[in-house]
Amino acid sequence: MNHIQAQITRQLVEYFGSDDRRIQHALRVLHHAERLMSERVDCDPEIVIAAALLHDVGIRVAEEKHGYNDARTQEEYGPPVAEELLRRTDFSPRQDQDGEGDRGEPSLTVAV
């Protein structure tokens, strides 16, 4: 486990607390993401790791506010939570010299 992965995992565990089901799901997704990364050299591992671990963080807020979660609520509540969790780590996705990400899109310091 690399440094960033350990930091993000720690944030995930602290965020979900005793919700072992959500934590285990994120770790399984990470396992599949790592397998896929081993087949590709053209990806930013930090982004893949962050996305794998944090893809469902909007669920908790949605369930607290609405008593349920769905794609719309996860999309609404997830990014701000992920951004906050990533700010607590050394996460910094790779940028090209022109300040853009790998796909020619503007890169944010924190993006999921």
N, C-alpha and C positions, 0 to 999 in steps of 0.2 A: 504494500500500500504506500503510495507516495504521500508527500507532505500535504499537498492540497486536498487530496482525497480524504486523508485523515481529518483535516480541519473541517471539511464540509460534512463528513460523516458525524463528527462530534456535534456540529450545529444541528444536523437533522435529528439526532437522538435527543438533544436537549429540547428541541422544538416539539417533537411528538411525545416526549416523556414516556409514559407507560403504554403507549399505543404500539405494542409490539407488532401487530399486523401491518401497520403502515411502514414501520421501519424495515421489517423483513421484506415487504414488497419492493421497497426502494433498493435494498441490497440485491435482490434477485434481478431487478432491472439493470443495476450496475454490472452484475456478472455478465449478462447478455451484451451490454454495451462494450465491456472489455474484450469479449470474444470478437465482436465486430471490429473494434479498433485494431485488433491484431491482424486483421485481414486488409487494413487500409493504412496508408502512410500519409494521406492527404487530409487528416482531420486534426483539430486542436484537442488534445486529450483533456485539457482543463474544462473546455466547454462541454464535451461529451460526458465527463464525470459529473459536472454540476447539473446538467440536464437530467441525467439518469437518477441522481439522488434526490433532486428537488422537484421533479415533475408533478408531484401531487401535494405540494405544501399548501395549496389553496383550499384543500378539503377541510382542514380544521376550522378555518375562518368561516367558510360557507356553512358548515354544520353548526357552528356556534351562533351564527346570525340567522340562519333560515331553517335549521333542523334537517337539512339535506344538502347534498352536493350534486352537481352535474357539470357537464363540460363548460357551460356558460359561467357558472359561479367559480369554477376552478380557474378559468381564464381571467376572470375579474380580480380575484383575490390572490392568486398564486404569484404573479410577478412581483408585487411589492414585498411579499414575504420572502421570496427567493432573493431579491435584491438586498434586503436587510440581513439575511443570513450570510450572503456572500461578502457583504461589507465587513463582517466579523472575521474574515479569513484573508489569506494572501492571494486570493483569486485575481488573476489578471490575464484575460484572454489575449492570444497572439494577435498583433496588428501588423499590417503591411506598413511600409515606410510612408505611404500616403495617408495613414490614419484610418484606413478602411480594413474591414475584416477580409477573410479569405474569399468571400463571394462578391467583393466590390461594394458591399454595403457599409455604411458608417458603423464603426464599432463603438460600443459603449464600454466604459471601464467595467461595468457590471451588467452582464446580459445573460439571460437564460432563454 
